[in-house]
Amino acid sequence: MTQPVRVGIVGLGTVGSGVVRLLMESADHITRHAGRPIVVERAVCRDPARDRGLRLPADRVSTDIRDVSRDPSITVAALLVGGLEPARSMMIDLLEHGKDVVTANKALLAEHGPELFELARKKGRSIAFEAAVAGGIPIVAAIAECLAANRIESIRGILNGTSNFILSTMEEEGADYADVLKLAQAKGFAEADPAMDVDGTDATQKLAILAHLAFGVWVPWGDIPRTGIEGVDSDLMAYAGELGYRIRLVAVASRSGGKLAMRLAPALVKVGTPLAETRGAYNAVSLVGDAVGRMFFHGLGAGQMPTASAVVADIIDTVVGRAAITFRTTGVLDTDGPAARMGGMDTLEKHFLRVCVNDLPGVLSRITGILGEHGISIASVIQHDPSGASGAAVPLVIMTHACSTAAVERAVAHIDASDVVSGKTVCLSVLDE
């Protein structure tokens, strides 16, 4: 009989418990794909006594990472704890003791990826991380393996299910941000502290990992321009709808002129396009390859079993040797190539502006005049009849033709300094495909 592969599970939270359940309940199916049985030899967690409904013998669960890293029978470890520490130290310990590692920790890879990848290659080990980017969507394998013949030109993605649930629910129900955030927390889509989801941290970390894979350049995630969804209100949603668009939190990375431009921000996406139709807690990634053209990936980006599915697939790939082959070149830094130079996001795009102006004669011409001074032409304007007293602040919504992002930023600064404007102008990019 073929000898089984013995794995260690580090972390028995939501994802870790799902991985153990999948390995046990789908053992026959997994054995057919791996060519040999995969068994959970040991598990490490903070509270071994907690009942997780798993069929793990008590003497196989402990609190000590060394029970996995020092066990010579274990060849693969799934590191399924979050945060930076002790996750980083655990990863190093596992690699130093000859384990191949599978992980779902995007924060760890976004912060320490180059260091950990270098250590793994030095030790002749592999790190597989499909579950770290978009849950059950196989985007890492797609870029690293299936699209290896392509030079990736651009990536656009909805990479955070919590923020997408909030935005799509606001749109569908005409509800305010604060109310929908409470609903997301009640449904378990958002944590009690949702900051990393709604301020864009989570999605930006995933974007940094995708850029590492696609462009061979390491950009610290904190250097990527980032705007969260806290400033999106129901009025913005309504205006976007009038113009034939929806608002989504979109991660963008594109390579042009020897430079890489990246950002994470709310954007208008045209109704009927794949990103616009991505609703609820789903993720989506659209990418363009020079040979294959545009491709689109869609699926659940979080949750116990979608993420566990990606982790177990990585375990199987590690067991059969695919992960080791792919890892030799996955994310290798192209330090001499043009993609290693980070550039600004000065692209030609349409823009959506909401300017809060004083309801006085001549105000519209003042605003359009400023835009004209900066070489920005206007595609459409929405100004509803004011409901307040004469002279009160009212919203003026402007859609521009394609123009320089840098020019729009200068124009918005000029507008906000004007004495006819009350409050800060909202400026969102517009994506038509």
Sequence and secondary structure as in RCSB ss.txt:
>XXXX:A:sequence
MTQPVRVGIVGLGTVGSGVVRLLMESADHITRHAGRPIVVERAVCRDPARDRGLRLPADRVSTDIRDVSRDPSIT
VAALLVGGLEPARSMMIDLLEHGKDVVTANKALLAEHGPELFELARKKGRSIAFEAAVAGGIPIVAAIAECLAAN
RIESIRGILNGTSNFILSTMEEEGADYADVLKLAQAKGFAEADPAMDVDGTDATQKLAILAHLAFGVWVPWGDIP
RTGIEGVDSDLMAYAGELGYRIRLVAVASRSGGKLAMRLAPALVKVGTPLAETRGAYNAVSLVGDAVGRMFFHGL
GAGQMPTASAVVADIIDTVVGRAAITFRTTGVLDTDGPAARMGGMDTLEKHFLRVCVNDLPGVLSRITGILGEHG
ISIASVIQHDPSGASGAAVPLVIMTHACSTAAVERAVAHIDASDVVSGKTVCLSVLDE
>XXXX:A:secstr
    EEEEEE  SHHHHHHHHHHHHTHHHHHHHHSS EEEEEEE S TTS  S    GGGEES THHHHT TTEE
EEEE   SSTTHHHHHHHHHHTT EEEE  HHHHHHHHHHHHHHHHHTT  EE THHHHTT  HHHIIIIITTTS
 EEEEEEE  HHHHHHHHHHHHHT  HHHHHHHHHHTTSS SS HHHHTSHHHHHHHHHHHHHHHS    GGGS 
B  STT  HHHHHHHHHTTEEEEEEEEEEEETTEEEEEEEEEEEETTSTTTT  TTEEEEEEEETTTEEEEEEEE
 SSHHHHHHHHHHHHHHHHHTHHHHHHTTTT   TTSGGGSB     EEEEEEEEEEE  TTHHHHHHHHHHHTT
  EEEEE     S TT EEEEEEEE SEEHHHHHHHHHHHHTSTTB S  EEEEEE  
